[in-house]
Amino acid sequence: MVARPTWYLDVDGVVNAVPAPARRVRDQFEHTVLTVADSTENGTERDLPVWWRPAVVQAINTIARSGLADVVWLTTWQDQARTLLAPRLGLDVFDVAVPSPGSDAPEREDWWKVTTIKDHTDPGARVVFTDDDLSTQARTTLRNRYDPDDLLLVTPMPSPGLTDQHLDQITAFLTND
């Protein structure tokens, strides 16, 4: 039996448009403000505006529910993506990829998100990674680990985040079209 592909999903700049979307497309988005514990400030709470497209939420849920991929949060939001963000946006409950110990150590050559993917996913697996901050080094590291037919890297513009074209590309990859 072949394992399901894993879709590693970031929040800001992917699901959450940062900054707010342009006025000409803003009617496609919903908006809320969430009070989050800031991981960089020892849990200090702050209000964070969230702009999302219901069509993106629906597409992510459809992919997960259909079994095309296991959707996994890979974000600095950590567990708040599952417990705070997802319920407010109408996203299903997805696992959170827990960074490997020491994955953010300064001497590590790899970005912590790349290290986490490598530590949680076998080289022969199929992987989708959506993040607005994919560097050339991160792309190269992942491309050196996974077969080109088994890896899809999607780097949306931070605003608007994932587009219909990205979702079509992801669906085509997952269905082998």
HURAVEN-V102975 format. One record per residue. N is the residue number from 0. RES is the residue in three letters. OMEGA is omega in whole degrees, -180 to 180 (999 if undefined). D_FIRST is the distance of its C-alpha to the first C-alpha in whole Angstrom. Layout:
N RES OMEGA D_FIRST
N RES OMEGA D_FIRST
This chain:
0 MET -180 0
1 VAL 179 4
2 ALA 176 6
3 ARG 173 9
4 PRO 176 12
5 THR 177 15
6 TRP 176 19
7 TYR -169 21
8 LEU 175 24
9 ASP 179 28
10 VAL -172 31
11 ASP -178 34
12 GLY 179 35
13 VAL 175 31
14 VAL 179 31
15 ASN 178 35
16 ALA -180 37
17 VAL 3 40
18 PRO 179 42
19 ALA -179 43
20 PRO 178 42
21 ALA -178 45
22 ARG -177 47
23 ARG 179 47
24 VAL -174 43
25 ARG -180 44
26 ASP 177 44
27 GLN -173 40
28 PHE 168 39
29 GLU -178 40
30 HIS 173 41
31 THR 173 42
32 VAL 179 43
33 LEU 175 41
34 THR -175 42
35 VAL 173 40
36 ALA -177 40
37 ASP -177 41
38 SER -180 39
39 THR -177 41
40 GLU 178 44
41 ASN 175 43
42 GLY 177 42
43 THR -179 45
44 GLU 176 45
45 ARG 178 45
46 ASP -178 45
47 LEU 176 42
48 PRO 179 42
49 VAL 177 39
50 TRP -179 39
51 TRP 176 36
52 ARG 177 35
53 PRO 179 34
54 ALA 178 32
55 VAL 178 30
56 VAL 180 29
57 GLN -179 28
58 ALA 179 26
59 ILE 178 24
60 ASN -180 24
61 THR 179 22
62 ILE 180 19
63 ALA -177 18
64 ARG -179 19
65 SER -179 17
66 GLY 178 14
67 LEU 180 14
68 ALA 168 14
69 ASP 180 15
70 VAL -177 19
71 VAL 176 21
72 TRP 173 24
73 LEU -168 26
74 THR 174 29
75 THR 175 33
76 TRP -178 33
77 GLN -174 30
78 ASP 178 30
79 GLN 175 33
80 ALA -178 30
81 ARG -172 29
82 THR -175 32
83 LEU -176 34
84 LEU -174 33
85 ALA 180 30
86 PRO -178 32
87 ARG -178 35
88 LEU -177 33
89 GLY 176 31
90 LEU 175 28
91 ASP 179 25
92 VAL 178 25
93 PHE 175 22
94 ASP 177 22
95 VAL 177 24
96 ALA -179 23
97 VAL 179 26
98 PRO 177 27
99 SER 178 27
100 PRO 178 31
101 GLY -177 33
102 SER 179 31
103 ASP -180 34
104 ALA -177 36
105 PRO -178 39
106 GLU 179 38
107 ARG 180 34
108 GLU -177 34
109 ASP 171 31
110 TRP -176 31
111 TRP 180 30
112 LYS 177 27
113 VAL 178 26
114 THR -180 26
115 THR 178 24
116 ILE -179 21
117 LYS -178 21
118 ASP -175 21
119 HIS -174 19
120 THR 179 16
121 ASP 180 15
122 PRO -179 16
123 GLY -178 13
124 ALA 173 12
125 ARG -173 14
126 VAL 167 17
127 VAL 178 20
128 PHE 178 23
129 THR 180 26
130 ASP -179 29
131 ASP -173 33
132 ASP -179 33
133 LEU 180 31
134 SER 176 33
135 THR 180 33
136 GLN 179 33
137 ALA 178 30
138 ARG -178 28
139 THR 180 29
140 THR -179 27
141 LEU 179 24
142 ARG 177 24
143 ASN -178 25
144 ARG -174 22
145 TYR 175 19
146 ASP -178 19
147 PRO 179 21
148 ASP -177 18
149 ASP -176 16
150 LEU 174 19
151 LEU 178 21
152 LEU -178 25
153 VAL -178 27
154 THR 179 30
155 PRO 169 32
156 MET -177 36
157 PRO 172 37
158 SER 32 39
159 PRO -174 37
160 GLY -179 34
161 LEU 178 31
162 THR 176 32
163 ASP 179 31
164 GLN 177 30
165 HIS -179 28
166 LEU 175 26
167 ASP 179 26
168 GLN 180 25
169 ILE 180 22
170 THR 179 21
171 ALA 178 21
172 PHE -176 19
173 LEU 178 16
174 THR 180 16
175 ASN 179 17
176 ASP 999 20
